[in-house]
Each structure stands twice: as structure tokens, then as C-alpha cells.
């Protein structure tokens, strides 16, 4: 299972755009296909600074398209108040008790860019 991973950038203190990823897997001819999230019973989002201190810990994330493998986290006030480079991940919990963390190949990088006026 792989994801379309890019560095996510947002300005300090902003709550848009949302963090969104598309989870994919490989088909029989090695083509990328969306990972079906219909068996997921819960999803969370976490983000840590470069020292590993959690800035966001297991906050609810949304599945916006189960058949398309699309997940997103909607920022809330305070999530982006500190500029810097953070590592982030989504955790998916399935109805059979299993769990997977995505992206599976390392964390998603979130770059919070210092705002000129700081508000």
C-alpha cells in the first residue's frame, strides 16, 4: 500500500487548506488503485515536531471518499500556531480490530510557514 505523498504547506495560524491524502495500493499489473476504506471504523490524525513532541495527538480524521481512498484532517484553532516542519500520520482502525498507519513509508511532512503578521 502506498500513498500520493507530498510536502504539505500551510501558513501559521491558518485552518485552510485541509490535509488530504489519497491512499493507494498496487493492482495485478502494478497499476496504482485506490485503497478501499469502507472497512475503516475510525481514523485519527497526529502530528509531531522534529523532537518527537506531539502537537496533535489522535484527533478525529475524516474519510471523504471510502472507495477512492481519500482521508482528510480539518485543522482547528491552535493546530498551526507554531511555525516549523512537522511529521504527521493518519491511523486507520478496521472493524476486525486491525490497525494501519498511513503513509506507510515514513511520515507526511507538514511545513507551517511563519505568517508575516503572526495572527
C-alpha positions as CSV (number, residue, x, y, z in Angstrom):
1,X,0.0,0.0,0.0
2,X,1.3,3.4,-0.9
3,X,0.1,7.0,-0.8
4,X,0.4,10.0,-3.0
5,X,2.7,11.9,-0.7
6,X,3.9,15.5,-1.0
7,X,5.1,18.1,1.4
8,X,2.0,19.8,2.8
9,X,2.4,23.6,3.3
10,X,0.2,25.9,5.3
11,X,0.7,29.4,6.8
12,X,0.9,29.9,10.5
13,X,-2.5,30.2,12.3
14,X,-4.4,29.2,9.1
15,X,-7.0,26.4,9.1
16,X,-7.3,26.0,5.4
17,X,-6.4,24.1,3.3
18,X,-7.2,20.8,5.0
19,X,-4.6,18.0,5.0
20,X,-5.8,15.4,2.4
21,X,-4.2,12.2,1.2
22,X,-5.2,9.5,-1.3
23,X,-4.3,6.0,-0.1
24,X,-3.5,3.6,-3.0
25,X,-2.4,0.0,-3.4
26,X,-1.0,-1.9,-6.4
27,X,-3.2,-3.9,-8.8
28,X,-2.3,-7.1,-10.7
29,X,-0.4,-5.2,-13.4
30,X,1.4,-3.0,-10.8
31,X,-1.0,-0.1,-11.5
32,X,-2.0,2.2,-8.6
33,X,-5.6,1.7,-7.5
34,X,-7.4,3.5,-4.6
35,X,-7.3,1.5,-1.3
36,X,-10.9,0.9,-0.3
37,X,-11.5,2.4,3.2
38,X,-15.1,1.0,3.6
39,X,-13.9,-1.3,6.4
40,X,-12.4,1.5,8.4
41,X,-14.4,2.2,11.7
42,X,-12.3,5.1,12.9
43,X,-9.5,7.3,11.6
44,X,-7.2,9.7,13.5
45,X,-4.5,12.3,12.7
46,X,-1.4,13.0,14.7
47,X,1.5,15.5,14.2
48,X,4.8,15.9,16.0
49,X,7.7,18.4,15.9
50,X,11.2,17.5,14.9
51,X,12.0,16.4,18.5
52,X,9.0,14.0,18.5
53,X,6.8,16.1,20.8
54,X,3.2,15.7,19.8
55,X,1.5,18.9,18.6
56,X,-1.7,17.0,17.6
57,X,-2.5,13.6,19.2
58,X,-5.0,11.2,17.7
59,X,-7.6,13.8,16.7
60,X,-10.5,12.5,14.6
61,X,-9.9,12.5,10.8
62,X,-12.5,12.1,8.1
63,X,-12.8,9.6,5.3
64,X,-14.1,11.8,2.4
65,X,-14.3,9.0,-0.2
66,X,-14.1,5.4,1.0
67,X,-14.0,3.8,-2.4
68,X,-11.4,6.4,-3.6
69,X,-9.1,6.0,-0.5
70,X,-9.3,9.7,0.5
71,X,-8.6,10.9,4.0
72,X,-8.5,14.4,5.4
73,X,-7.9,16.3,8.7
74,X,-9.6,19.6,9.3
75,X,-7.3,22.0,11.2
76,X,-8.7,23.6,14.3
77,X,-7.5,26.8,16.0
78,X,-4.1,26.3,17.6
79,X,-3.0,23.4,15.4
80,X,-0.9,25.6,13.2
81,X,0.2,28.4,15.6
82,X,3.8,27.3,15.7
83,X,5.9,27.6,12.5
84,X,8.2,24.7,11.6
85,X,8.5,21.4,10.0
86,X,6.4,18.6,11.5
87,X,5.8,14.9,10.8
88,X,2.2,13.7,10.5
89,X,0.3,10.5,10.0
90,X,-3.2,9.0,9.9
91,X,-4.1,5.9,11.8
92,X,-6.9,3.7,10.4
93,X,-8.8,1.2,12.6
94,X,-10.8,-1.6,11.0
95,X,-13.9,-3.5,12.2
96,X,-11.8,-6.7,12.6
97,X,-9.6,-5.0,15.2
98,X,-6.7,-4.4,12.9
99,X,-4.9,-1.0,12.5
100,X,-2.6,0.5,9.9
101,X,-0.7,3.8,9.9
102,X,-0.5,5.8,6.6
103,X,1.6,6.9,5.0
104,X,3.2,3.5,5.4
105,X,6.6,4.6,4.0
106,X,7.6,7.3,6.5
107,X,5.7,10.3,7.8
108,X,3.8,13.0,5.9
109,X,5.8,16.3,6.2
110,X,3.9,19.4,7.2
111,X,5.6,22.7,6.8
112,X,3.9,25.5,8.8
113,X,5.3,28.7,7.3
114,X,5.7,31.8,9.5
115,X,3.0,34.4,8.9
116,X,4.2,37.9,8.3
117,X,1.8,39.5,10.9
118,X,1.7,36.4,13.2
119,X,-2.1,36.4,13.6
